[in-house]
Amino acid sequence: MKVTKDLVAASATPMVLGILAEGESYGYAILRRINELSGGELDWTEGLLYPLLHRLERLGYVEASWQAAKGERRRKYYRITDQGRTELAEQRRQWDTVVDALKKLGQGLADRGAMTVIPLEGKA
């Protein structure tokens, strides 16, 4: 399945803020986590992630600092701010509204025999 660019763009901010709410992280690790969470369906590139991280930093939703573990190169680590947590909560509320509406729409169509319901949770 190919997730459209529009849907990726719409979900990018809450995805990244949600990952950073788990704990601070750096770019490559964020990309791996997105891939892991989506079961490999979302394969983001650095060209998508880094401009987003820079925008989130400008908005005050994340803070960044350079760190180096012993024997490793320096990496820029990102962490969510209180303002970012507030934004994440708002985005989750918005996504819940969209998902609930899609579920109701799908169920309504299925009740009329217009389509087969495919659960959004990915479970039969």
DOPA-973945 format. One record per atom (N, C-alpha, C, O): residue number from 1; residue in one letter; chain; atom name; y, x, z. Coordinates in pm, 1 decimal. Last residue first. Layout:
PT  seq  type  mol  atom        py        px        pz
PT  NUM     A    A    CA         Y         X         Z
...
// end
This chain:
PT  seq  type  mol  atom        py        px        pz
PT  124     A    A     N    -749.9    -948.0    1167.2
PT  124     A    A    CA    -798.7   -1075.7    1111.9
PT  124     A    A     C    -814.3   -1177.7    1220.3
PT  124     A    A     O    -854.2   -1290.9    1193.3
PT  123     K    A     N    -454.1    -762.4    1199.9
PT  123     K    A    CA    -585.6    -799.7    1252.4
PT  123     K    A     C    -626.6    -934.6    1193.8
PT  123     K    A     O    -543.4   -1023.2    1174.6
PT  122     G    A     N    -195.9    -700.8    1142.1
PT  122     G    A    CA    -298.3    -626.6    1071.0
PT  122     G    A     C    -439.1    -656.4    1119.1
PT  122     G    A     O    -533.3    -585.3    1084.2
PT  121     E    A     N       6.9    -847.6    1239.8
PT  121     E    A    CA     -44.5    -743.5    1328.3
PT  121     E    A     C    -152.3    -660.8    1260.7
PT  121     E    A     O    -196.1    -560.1    1316.3
PT  120     L    A     N      48.9   -1044.4    1058.8
PT  120     L    A    CA     138.7    -930.2    1055.4
PT  120     L    A     C      89.6    -816.3    1142.5
PT  120     L    A     O     126.7    -700.9    1121.0
PT  119     P    A     N    -231.2   -1190.8     892.7
PT  119     P    A    CA    -159.5   -1164.5    1017.3
PT  119     P    A     C     -74.4   -1038.6    1006.2
PT  119     P    A     O    -118.7    -937.9     951.1
PT  118     I    A     N    -205.7   -1378.1     621.6
PT  118     I    A    CA    -242.5   -1240.4     654.0
PT  118     I    A     C    -164.3   -1206.5     778.9
PT  118     I    A     O     -42.0   -1194.2     772.7
PT  117     V    A     N    -311.8   -1686.4     508.3
PT  117     V    A    CA    -232.8   -1615.3     607.9
PT  117     V    A     C    -290.7   -1477.8     629.4
PT  117     V    A     O    -410.6   -1462.6     652.8
PT  116     T    A     N    -297.6   -1786.7     176.9
PT  116     T    A    CA    -384.2   -1738.6     283.2
PT  116     T    A     C    -298.6   -1658.9     379.7
PT  116     T    A     O    -221.2   -1573.0     337.6
PT  115     M    A     N     -99.3   -2070.2      72.8
PT  115     M    A    CA    -135.8   -1928.3      73.6
PT  115     M    A     C    -235.0   -1900.7     184.7
PT  115     M    A     O    -253.5   -1982.1     275.2
PT  114     A    A     N     -73.9   -2340.3      73.3
PT  114     A    A    CA      -1.8   -2265.2     -29.5
PT  114     A    A     C     -40.0   -2118.5     -33.6
PT  114     A    A     O     -15.4   -2050.3    -133.1
PT  113     G    A     N    -163.9   -2519.5     256.6
PT  113     G    A    CA    -260.2   -2470.1     159.0
PT  113     G    A     C    -197.0   -2385.7      49.5
PT  113     G    A     O    -258.1   -2362.0     -54.7
PT  112     R    A     N       1.8   -2584.4     456.6
PT  112     R    A    CA      13.9   -2668.1     336.5
PT  112     R    A     C     -81.9   -2621.7     227.1
PT  112     R    A     O     -82.2   -2677.3     117.3
PT  111     D    A     N     -57.2   -2383.1     631.8
PT  111     D    A    CA     -86.8   -2520.2     672.7
PT  111     D    A     C     -81.7   -2615.7     553.8
PT  111     D    A     O    -152.9   -2716.1     551.0
PT  110     A    A     N      51.0   -2167.5     493.9
PT  110     A    A    CA     -94.7   -2177.9     506.0
PT  110     A    A     C    -135.0   -2320.0     544.3
PT  110     A    A     O    -235.3   -2371.6     495.1
PT  109     L    A     N     322.9   -2216.5     529.2
PT  109     L    A    CA     266.9   -2218.1     393.6
PT  109     L    A     C     115.4   -2234.0     397.9
PT  109     L    A     O      57.7   -2305.2     315.8
PT  108     G    A     N     336.7   -2185.8     808.6
PT  108     G    A    CA     375.4   -2311.4     745.4
PT  108     G    A     C     318.9   -2323.2     605.2
PT  108     G    A     O     271.6   -2430.1     566.6
PT  107     Q    A     N     261.9   -1919.5     838.1
PT  107     Q    A    CA     177.3   -2025.0     895.2
PT  107     Q    A     C     209.2   -2159.3     831.5
PT  107     Q    A     O     118.8   -2238.0     803.5
PT  106     G    A     N     476.2   -1791.4     709.1
PT  106     G    A    CA     338.2   -1774.1     662.2
PT  106     G    A     C     247.1   -1882.7     713.3
PT  106     G    A     O     163.0   -1933.1     638.8
PT  105     L    A     N     687.3   -1875.9     875.0
PT  105     L    A    CA     686.3   -1907.6     732.7
PT  105     L    A     C     544.6   -1897.5     676.7
PT  105     L    A     O     499.4   -1986.6     604.7
PT  104     K    A     N     613.1   -1761.4    1118.0
PT  104     K    A    CA     625.9   -1907.1    1106.8
PT  104     K    A     C     621.5   -1949.7     960.9
PT  104     K    A     O     558.0   -2049.7     927.4
PT  103     K    A     N     621.2   -1488.5    1047.5
PT  103     K    A    CA     496.9   -1548.7    1096.3
PT  103     K    A     C     500.7   -1700.1    1080.0
PT  103     K    A     O     403.9   -1760.5    1033.9
PT  102     L    A     N     892.1   -1462.3     980.6
PT  102     L    A    CA     789.1   -1439.4     878.9
PT  102     L    A     C     655.6   -1500.5     920.6
PT  102     L    A     O     584.9   -1557.9     837.8
PT  101     A    A     N    1007.3   -1512.4    1233.0
PT  101     A    A    CA    1036.9   -1601.5    1119.9
PT  101     A    A     C     932.0   -1585.4    1009.6
PT  101     A    A     O     887.9   -1684.6     951.5
PT  100     D    A     N     906.2   -1293.8    1379.9
PT  100     D    A    CA     872.3   -1431.3    1419.4
PT  100     D    A     C     896.4   -1528.6    1304.8
PT  100     D    A     O     815.1   -1618.0    1281.5
PT   99     V    A     N    1030.9   -1082.5    1239.5
PT   99     V    A    CA     884.2   -1092.9    1241.4
PT   99     V    A     C     841.4   -1234.8    1279.3
PT   99     V    A     O     750.3   -1290.3    1217.9
PT   98     V    A     N    1304.3   -1137.1    1296.8
PT   98     V    A    CA    1254.7   -1133.3    1158.6
PT   98     V    A     C    1103.9   -1153.1    1155.5
PT   98     V    A     O    1054.2   -1233.0    1076.2
PT   97     T    A     N    1305.0   -1117.5    1578.3
PT   97     T    A    CA    1349.1   -1240.4    1512.6
PT   97     T    A     C    1294.6   -1247.7    1370.2
PT   97     T    A     O    1244.6   -1351.8    1327.7
PT   96     D    A     N    1224.8    -853.3    1613.5
PT   96     D    A    CA    1141.4    -961.1    1667.6
PT   96     D    A     C    1175.9   -1094.1    1600.8
PT   96     D    A     O    1087.1   -1173.8    1570.5
PT   95     W    A     N    1446.5    -722.2    1502.8
PT   95     W    A    CA    1317.6    -715.5    1434.3
PT   95     W    A     C    1223.3    -824.2    1484.7
PT   95     W    A     O    1148.7    -881.8    1405.5
PT   94     Q    A     N    1639.1    -784.2    1700.9
PT   94     Q    A    CA    1657.0    -828.7    1563.0
PT   94     Q    A     C    1524.9    -828.6    1486.4
PT   94     Q    A     O    1494.6    -923.3    1413.8
PT   93     R    A     N    1529.0    -655.2    1922.4
PT   93     R    A    CA    1552.6    -800.0    1926.6
PT   93     R    A     C    1565.5    -855.1    1784.0
PT   93     R    A     O    1509.3    -959.7    1751.5
PT   92     R    A     N    1536.9    -391.2    1828.1
PT   92     R    A    CA    1406.5    -454.2    1855.8
PT   92     R    A     C    1421.1    -605.5    1860.6
PT   92     R    A     O    1335.7    -677.3    1808.7
PT   91     Q    A     N    1812.0    -352.7    1818.2
PT   91     Q    A    CA    1735.7    -351.6    1693.3
PT   91     Q    A     C    1597.8    -414.1    1712.7
PT   91     Q    A     O    1547.5    -482.3    1623.4
PT   90     E    A     N    1869.1    -362.3    2094.1
PT   90     E    A    CA    1927.9    -460.7    2002.8
PT   90     E    A     C    1848.5    -467.6    1871.7
PT   90     E    A     O    1821.4    -576.4    1820.9
PT   89     A    A     N    1725.5    -138.1    2183.7
PT   89     A    A    CA    1694.3    -271.0    2237.7
PT   89     A    A     C    1747.7    -380.2    2144.9
PT   89     A    A     O    1679.2    -479.4    2120.0
PT   88     L    A     N    1861.0      63.5    2039.6
PT   88     L    A    CA    1718.9      39.0    2016.1
PT   88     L    A     C    1680.2    -100.2    2065.5
PT   88     L    A     O    1609.1    -172.6    1995.9
PT   87     E    A     N    2114.0      50.2    2161.1
PT   87     E    A    CA    2099.0      16.6    2019.3
PT   87     E    A     C    1953.5     -13.7    1984.7
PT   87     E    A     O    1925.9    -106.5    1908.7
PT   86     T    A     N    2043.2     140.5    2416.6
PT   86     T    A    CA    2103.2       8.0    2399.9
PT   86     T    A     C    2088.2     -39.2    2255.8
PT   86     T    A     O    2053.7    -154.8    2231.0
PT   85     R    A     N    1957.9     395.5    2351.3
PT   85     R    A    CA    1862.6     300.6    2411.5
PT   85     R    A     C    1913.1     157.4    2398.6
PT   85     R    A     O    1835.9      65.0    2373.0
PT   84     G    A     N    2198.1     506.0    2261.2
PT   84     G    A    CA    2086.2     490.5    2168.9
PT   84     G    A     C    1981.7     393.2    2220.8
PT   84     G    A     O    1923.5     317.0    2143.6
PT   83     Q    A     N    2338.3     512.8    2499.4
PT   83     Q    A    CA    2389.3     430.4    2391.4
PT   83     Q    A     C    2280.2     405.3    2286.8
PT   83     Q    A     O    2271.4     296.1    2230.8
PT   82     D    A     N    2184.2     704.8    2628.8
PT   82     D    A    CA    2190.0     568.2    2682.8
PT   82     D    A     C    2240.3     471.0    2576.5
PT   82     D    A     O    2189.8     359.3    2565.5
PT   81     T    A     N    2013.2     888.6    2365.5
PT   81     T    A    CA    2116.2     873.0    2468.5
PT   81     T    A     C    2107.6     730.9    2525.1
PT   81     T    A     O    2032.5     647.5    2474.5
PT   80     I    A     N    1721.2    1075.4    2279.2
PT   80     I    A    CA    1796.4     950.9    2274.3
PT   80     I    A     C    1896.5     946.8    2389.5
PT   80     I    A     O    1867.9     995.9    2498.7
PT   79     R    A     N    1717.5    1399.4    2137.5
PT   79     R    A    CA    1682.8    1309.4    2247.9
PT   79     R    A     C    1774.0    1187.7    2239.5
PT   79     R    A     O    1889.3    1197.3    2197.6
PT   78     Y    A     N    1589.1    1663.1    1936.9
PT   78     Y    A    CA    1672.0    1543.5    1949.5
PT   78     Y    A     C    1623.1    1461.3    2067.5
PT   78     Y    A     O    1503.2    1454.0    2094.5
PT   77     Y    A     N    1600.2    2010.2    1869.5
PT   77     Y    A    CA    1537.1    1897.9    1937.5
PT   77     Y    A     C    1638.0    1785.6    1954.3
PT   77     Y    A     O    1755.6    1808.7    1982.0
PT   76     K    A     N    1559.3    2244.2    1633.6
PT   76     K    A    CA    1659.8    2151.5    1683.3
PT   76     K    A     C    1587.5    2029.8    1739.0
PT   76     K    A     O    1521.9    1955.9    1665.6
PT   75     R    A     N    1402.7    2552.2    1712.3
PT   75     R    A    CA    1397.5    2418.7    1652.8
PT   75     R    A     C    1509.0    2335.2    1712.9
PT   75     R    A     O    1547.5    2353.7    1828.4
PT   74     R    A     N    1326.3    2894.9    1655.8
PT   74     R    A    CA    1410.9    2791.4    1715.3
PT   74     R    A     C    1398.4    2661.7    1637.7
PT   74     R    A     O    1385.4    2660.7    1515.3
PT   73     R    A     N     978.8    2995.7    1640.5
PT   73     R    A    CA    1116.7    2995.3    1592.5
PT   73     R    A     C    1195.1    2883.2    1661.4
PT   73     R    A     O    1137.4    2789.9    1717.3
PT   72     E    A     N     782.5    3128.7    1912.9
PT   72     E    A    CA     806.6    3034.7    1803.7
PT   72     E    A     C     952.2    3043.6    1760.1
PT   72     E    A     O    1037.6    3092.8    1833.8
PT   71     G    A     N     754.6    3286.8    2136.2
PT   71     G    A    CA     675.2    3319.5    2019.1
PT   71     G    A     C     693.8    3224.6    1901.3
PT   71     G    A     O     626.4    3239.6    1799.3
PT   70     K    A     N     845.5    3033.3    2354.3
PT   70     K    A    CA     807.3    3173.6    2342.4
PT   70     K    A     C     716.2    3193.5    2221.7
PT   70     K    A     O     614.2    3126.1    2207.1
PT   69     A    A     N    1055.6    2796.2    2189.6
PT   69     A    A    CA     943.3    2826.3    2278.3
PT   69     A    A     C     905.0    2971.0    2254.2
PT   69     A    A     O     929.0    3025.1    2146.2
PT   68     A    A     N    1390.9    2723.4    2170.8
PT   68     A    A    CA    1283.7    2807.4    2117.4
PT   68     A    A     C    1177.8    2828.1    2224.8
PT   68     A    A     O    1207.4    2871.9    2336.0
PT   67     Q    A     N    1635.2    2484.6    2065.9
PT   67     Q    A    CA    1544.7    2539.8    2166.8
PT   67     Q    A     C    1440.1    2625.4    2097.1
PT   67     Q    A     O    1405.6    2603.1    1981.0
PT   66     W    A     N    1941.3    2321.0    2027.0
PT   66     W    A    CA    1848.0    2419.8    1971.9
PT   66     W    A     C    1766.4    2477.2    2085.8
PT   66     W    A     O    1820.8    2514.3    2189.9
PT   65     S    A     N    1989.6    1970.2    2056.0
PT   65     S    A    CA    2008.7    2105.5    2108.0
PT   65     S    A     C    1903.5    2196.4    2045.4
PT   65     S    A     O    1791.9    2153.9    2015.3
PT   64     A    A     N    2148.7    1650.4    2026.9
PT   64     A    A    CA    2060.5    1755.4    1976.3
PT   64     A    A     C    2092.2    1887.9    2043.5
PT   64     A    A     O    2206.0    1914.3    2082.5
PT   63     E    A     N    2134.6    1301.0    2091.2
PT   63     E    A    CA    2196.1    1431.9    2114.4
PT   63     E    A     C    2096.2    1536.2    2068.0
PT   63     E    A     O    1975.2    1513.7    2069.5
PT   62     V    A     N    2187.8     973.1    1953.9
PT   62     V    A    CA    2102.4    1086.3    1989.6
PT   62     V    A     C    2189.5    1208.9    2014.6
PT   62     V    A     O    2302.2    1218.6    1966.0
PT   61     Y    A     N    2396.6     798.8    1927.7
PT   61     Y    A    CA    2267.1     744.4    1968.3
PT   61     Y    A     C    2167.3     852.9    2006.2
PT   61     Y    A     O    2073.3     828.0    2081.7
PT   60     G    A     N    2639.9     870.7    1823.8
PT   60     G    A    CA    2620.8     886.3    1967.1
PT   60     G    A     C    2489.1     831.4    2018.8
PT   60     G    A     O    2470.5     818.5    2139.8
PT   59     L    A     N    2683.6     881.0    1555.8
PT   59     L    A    CA    2705.7     752.2    1621.3
PT   59     L    A     C    2690.7     759.5    1773.4
PT   59     L    A     O    2725.3     664.5    1843.7
PT   58     R    A     N    2600.5    1142.1    1501.4
PT   58     R    A    CA    2743.2    1107.4    1486.8
PT   58     R    A     C    2777.2     977.7    1558.1
PT   58     R    A     O    2885.7     964.1    1614.6
PT   57     E    A     N    2323.9    1101.7    1540.3
PT   57     E    A    CA    2397.6    1193.5    1627.7
PT   57     E    A     C    2547.5    1162.4    1621.9
PT   57     E    A     O    2613.9    1156.9    1725.5
PT   56     L    A     N    2265.2     934.3    1331.6
PT   56     L    A    CA    2242.8     886.3    1467.7
PT   56     L    A     C    2316.6     973.7    1569.3
PT   56     L    A     O    2365.2     924.8    1671.2
PT   55     R    A     N    2321.2    1112.8    1120.0
PT   55     R    A    CA    2400.4     990.6    1136.5
PT   55     R    A     C    2386.6     936.5    1278.2
PT   55     R    A     O    2486.0     896.8    1338.9
PT   54     H    A     N    2120.7    1303.5    1161.9
PT   54     H    A    CA    2262.0    1344.5    1168.5
PT   54     H    A     C    2353.0    1223.7    1186.6
PT   54     H    A     O    2451.3    1230.7    1260.4
PT   53     L    A     N    1892.9    1145.1    1121.2
PT   53     L    A    CA    1916.4    1208.1    1252.2
PT   53     L    A     C    2062.3    1249.4    1267.3
PT   53     L    A     O    2120.9    1232.2    1374.2
PT   52     L    A     N    1934.8    1082.5     846.3
PT   52     L    A    CA    1932.2     977.2     948.0
PT   52     L    A     C    1959.6    1035.2    1086.6
PT   52     L    A     O    2040.5     980.6    1161.5
PT   51     P    A     N    1911.6    1334.5     725.5
PT   51     P    A    CA    2039.3    1262.1     718.3
PT   51     P    A     C    2047.7    1148.9     821.3
PT   51     P    A     O    2154.5    1122.6     876.7
PT   50     Y    A     N    1633.9    1382.5     804.7
PT   50     Y    A    CA    1745.2    1461.7     858.1
PT   50     Y    A     C    1881.9    1397.1     839.8
PT   50     Y    A     O    1963.4    1404.1     931.8
PT   49     L    A     N    1464.0    1182.2     672.4
PT   49     L    A    CA    1478.5    1194.5     816.8
PT   49     L    A     C    1606.2    1265.8     860.4
PT   49     L    A     O    1679.4    1214.3     944.9
PT   48     L    A     N    1474.4    1208.1     393.3
PT   48     L    A    CA    1505.5    1080.1     455.7
PT   48     L    A     C    1541.1    1099.7     602.3
PT   48     L    A     O    1637.4    1040.8     651.4
PT   47     G    A     N    1406.6    1471.4     352.1
PT   47     G    A    CA    1527.3    1419.5     288.5
PT   47     G    A     C    1567.3    1282.2     338.0
PT   47     G    A     O    1683.6    1243.9     325.7
PT   46     E    A     N    1159.5    1494.7     463.0
PT   46     E    A    CA    1271.7    1552.6     536.2
PT   46     E    A     C    1403.5    1500.0     482.2
PT   46     E    A     O    1500.6    1485.3     556.5
PT   45     T    A     N     992.3    1178.4     412.0
PT   45     T    A    CA    1026.5    1315.4     375.3
PT   45     T    A     C    1139.8    1365.0     464.6
PT   45     T    A     O    1206.6    1286.9     532.4
PT   44     W    A     N     723.1     970.9     531.3
PT   44     W    A    CA     864.2    1004.0     514.7
PT   44     W    A     C     880.6    1150.4     475.9
PT   44     W    A     O     794.6    1234.2     503.2
PT   43     D    A     N     498.7     777.6     478.1
PT   43     D    A    CA     497.9     922.0     459.5
PT   43     D    A     C     641.2     964.9     427.4
PT   43     D    A     O     675.5     991.5     312.2
PT   42     L    A     N     327.1     525.3     606.4
PT   42     L    A    CA     465.9     571.5     594.8
PT   42     L    A     C     463.2     723.8     590.6
PT   42     L    A     O     429.2     789.3     689.1
PT   41     E    A     N      51.4     514.8     625.1
PT   41     E    A    CA     118.6     430.5     524.6
PT   41     E    A     C     264.2     470.4     503.7
PT   41     E    A     O     318.7     451.4     395.0
PT   40     G    A     N     -75.4     645.3     829.8
PT   40     G    A    CA     -58.7     716.6     704.5
PT   40     G    A     C      13.9     637.8     596.0
PT   40     G    A     O      35.5     689.3     486.3
PT   39     G    A     N     -55.2     476.9    1043.3
PT   39     G    A    CA    -187.7     499.6     985.8
PT   39     G    A     C    -180.4     564.9     849.2
PT   39     G    A     O    -266.5     543.8     763.8
PT   38     S    A     N     188.4     472.1    1159.3
PT   38     S    A    CA     167.7     382.1    1045.3
PT   38     S    A     C      29.5     397.8     982.6
PT   38     S    A     O       1.3     337.5     879.0
PT   37     L    A     N     176.9     668.2    1353.2
PT   37     L    A    CA     197.2     529.7    1395.0
PT   37     L    A     C     166.0     430.8    1283.4
PT   37     L    A     O     122.1     318.8    1309.6
PT   36     E    A     N     152.4     900.5    1188.2
PT   36     E    A    CA      45.5     860.6    1280.0
PT   36     E    A     C      56.8     712.7    1316.9
PT   36     E    A     O     -42.4     640.0    1312.5
PT   35     N    A     N     400.7     907.4    1060.0
PT   35     N    A    CA     278.7     900.7     980.9
PT   35     N    A     C     162.5     849.9    1065.9
PT   35     N    A     O      83.7     766.5    1021.1
PT   34     I    A     N     561.0     934.6    1285.5
PT   34     I    A    CA     578.5     818.9    1198.3
PT   34     I    A     C     452.5     798.8    1114.7
PT   34     I    A     O     403.8     686.6    1100.4
PT   33     R    A     N     470.4    1185.0    1377.6
PT   33     R    A    CA     452.8    1065.4    1462.0
PT   33     R    A     C     466.8     937.8    1377.9
PT   33     R    A     O     391.3     842.7    1398.0
PT   32     R    A     N     551.4    1357.9    1171.7
PT   32     R    A    CA     408.1    1342.6    1202.9
PT   32     R    A     C     383.1    1214.5    1281.2
PT   32     R    A     O     286.2    1143.3    1254.9
PT   31     L    A     N     831.9    1330.7    1197.5
PT   31     L    A    CA     764.1    1292.3    1072.7
PT   31     L    A     C     614.4    1269.8    1096.0
PT   31     L    A     O     557.6    1173.1    1045.3
PT   30     I    A     N     861.5    1440.9    1453.0
PT   30     I    A    CA     898.0    1301.0    1430.1
PT   30     I    A     C     829.5    1249.9    1303.2
PT   30     I    A     O     775.5    1139.2    1301.5
PT   29     A    A     N     787.3    1703.2    1403.0
PT   29     A    A    CA     705.7    1624.2    1495.1
PT   29     A    A     C     736.8    1474.7    1480.2
PT   29     A    A     O     647.1    1391.4    1493.6
PT   28     Y    A     N     996.4    1783.0    1235.1
PT   28     Y    A    CA     860.5    1779.9    1182.9
PT   28     Y    A     C     769.3    1694.7    1272.2
PT   28     Y    A     O     683.5    1622.3    1221.8
PT   27     G    A     N    1230.9    1748.8    1419.9
PT   27     G    A    CA    1209.5    1681.9    1293.6
PT   27     G    A     C    1066.0    1670.9    1246.9
PT   27     G    A     O    1018.0    1560.5    1221.3
PT   26     Y    A     N    1144.5    1713.7    1770.7
PT   26     Y    A    CA    1211.4    1781.3    1658.4
PT   26     Y    A     C    1162.9    1717.6    1528.3
PT   26     Y    A     O    1065.9    1641.8    1527.5
PT   25     S    A     N    1216.3    1528.0    2073.9
PT   25     S    A    CA    1128.7    1578.4    1968.5
PT   25     S    A     C    1212.3    1646.2    1861.6
PT   25     S    A     O    1335.1    1637.4    1861.8
PT   24     E    A     N    1195.1    1367.5    2396.5
PT   24     E    A    CA    1265.9    1445.3    2294.4
PT   24     E    A     C    1167.1    1505.5    2195.2
PT   24     E    A     O    1050.9    1530.6    2227.4
PT   23     G    A     N    1029.8    1046.5    2422.7
PT   23     G    A    CA    1061.1    1181.3    2469.8
PT   23     G    A     C    1126.7    1260.3    2358.7
PT   23     G    A     O    1115.8    1225.2    2241.2
PT   22     E    A     N    1026.4     783.6    2353.2
PT   22     E    A    CA     903.7     838.5    2413.8
PT   22     E    A     C     928.4     976.7    2473.6
PT   22     E    A     O     856.8    1019.3    2564.3
PT   21     A    A     N    1263.2     756.9    2225.2
PT   21     A    A    CA    1253.9     693.2    2356.7
PT   21     A    A     C    1127.2     738.7    2429.5
PT   21     A    A     O    1120.6     733.3    2552.3
PT   20     L    A     N    1201.9     867.3    1981.7
PT   20     L    A    CA    1278.4     949.9    2075.6
PT   20     L    A     C    1283.3     887.9    2214.9
PT   20     L    A     O    1305.2     958.9    2313.0
PT   19     I    A     N    1071.3     646.8    1871.0
PT   19     I    A    CA     997.7     771.8    1892.4
PT   19     I    A     C    1071.4     859.2    1993.5
PT   19     I    A     O    1008.9     918.5    2081.4
PT   18     G    A     N    1286.5     466.8    1859.7
PT   18     G    A    CA    1167.4     436.1    1939.5
PT   18     G    A     C    1085.0     560.2    1969.4
PT   18     G    A     O    1034.8     576.8    2080.5
PT   17     L    A     N    1456.7     594.1    1680.2
PT   17     L    A    CA    1500.7     575.5    1819.1
PT   17     L    A     C    1381.9     545.0    1910.0
PT   17     L    A     O    1376.8     591.6    2023.8
PT   16     V    A     N    1291.8     576.6    1451.8
PT   16     V    A    CA    1327.9     707.5    1506.6
PT   16     V    A     C    1374.1     693.8    1651.3
PT   16     V    A     O    1334.7     773.7    1736.3
PT   15     M    A     N    1270.3     294.1    1422.4
PT   15     M    A    CA    1151.2     380.5    1430.2
PT   15     M    A     C    1185.5     513.4    1497.3
PT   15     M    A     O    1115.8     557.0    1589.0
PT   14     P    A     N    1534.2     200.4    1402.7
PT   14     P    A    CA    1454.2     166.3    1521.2
PT   14     P    A     C    1328.0     251.1    1534.6
PT   14     P    A     O    1283.2     277.4    1646.2
PT   13     T    A     N    1600.5     342.2    1151.7
PT   13     T    A    CA    1671.5     364.6    1278.6
PT   13     T    A     C    1588.3     322.8    1399.1
PT   13     T    A     O    1572.4     402.9    1491.2
PT   12     A    A     N    1411.5     242.3     956.3
PT   12     A    A    CA    1422.4     383.8     991.9
PT   12     A    A     C    1488.5     406.0    1127.5
PT   12     A    A     O    1436.6     481.6    1209.6
PT   11     S    A     N    1395.9     -12.3     855.2
PT   11     S    A    CA    1320.1      16.5     977.9
PT   11     S    A     C    1340.8     158.2    1030.2
PT   11     S    A     O    1292.2     191.1    1138.4
PT   10     A    A     N    1548.2     -10.9     624.7
PT   10     A    A    CA    1580.7    -107.0     729.8
PT   10     A    A     C    1512.8     -73.1     862.4
PT   10     A    A     O    1566.4    -102.2     969.3
PT    9     A    A     N    1415.8     185.5     472.7
PT    9     A    A    CA    1554.3     206.9     516.4
PT    9     A    A     C    1590.8     114.8     632.4
PT    9     A    A     O    1656.5     157.2     727.4
PT    8     V    A     N    1170.6      56.4     430.3
PT    8     V    A    CA    1175.0     185.2     500.6
PT    8     V    A     C    1314.8     208.1     555.4
PT    8     V    A     O    1330.8     246.0     671.4
PT    7     L    A     N    1259.6    -161.4     280.0
PT    7     L    A    CA    1198.8    -184.8     410.8
PT    7     L    A     C    1196.5     -56.4     493.9
PT    7     L    A     O    1218.2     -60.7     615.0
PT    6     D    A     N    1358.2     -28.0      52.4
PT    6     D    A    CA    1445.2    -116.4     130.4
PT    6     D    A     C    1389.9    -138.8     270.9
PT    6     D    A     O    1464.3    -135.6     368.9
PT    5     K    A     N    1134.7     103.3     -49.0
PT    5     K    A    CA    1245.3     182.7       5.0
PT    5     K    A     C    1337.1      98.1      91.5
PT    5     K    A     O    1388.7     145.9     192.6
PT    4     T    A     N     822.2     -52.7      45.8
PT    4     T    A    CA     941.0     -38.5     -38.0
PT    4     T    A     C    1049.3      42.5      32.3
PT    4     T    A     O    1054.9      49.4     155.1
PT    3     V    A     N     512.4      95.5      87.5
PT    3     V    A    CA     621.2      27.2     156.1
PT    3     V    A     C     748.7      53.3      76.6
PT    3     V    A     O     779.6     167.9      43.8
PT    2     K    A     N     219.2      53.2     -80.2
PT    2     K    A    CA     345.1     127.2     -87.2
PT    2     K    A     C     453.3      43.4     -20.1
PT    2     K    A     O     483.1     -67.1     -65.3
PT    1     M    A     N    -117.6      85.0       0.0
PT    1     M    A    CA       0.0       0.0       0.0
PT    1     M    A     C     123.7      89.4       0.0
PT    1     M    A     O     130.2     188.9      72.3
// end
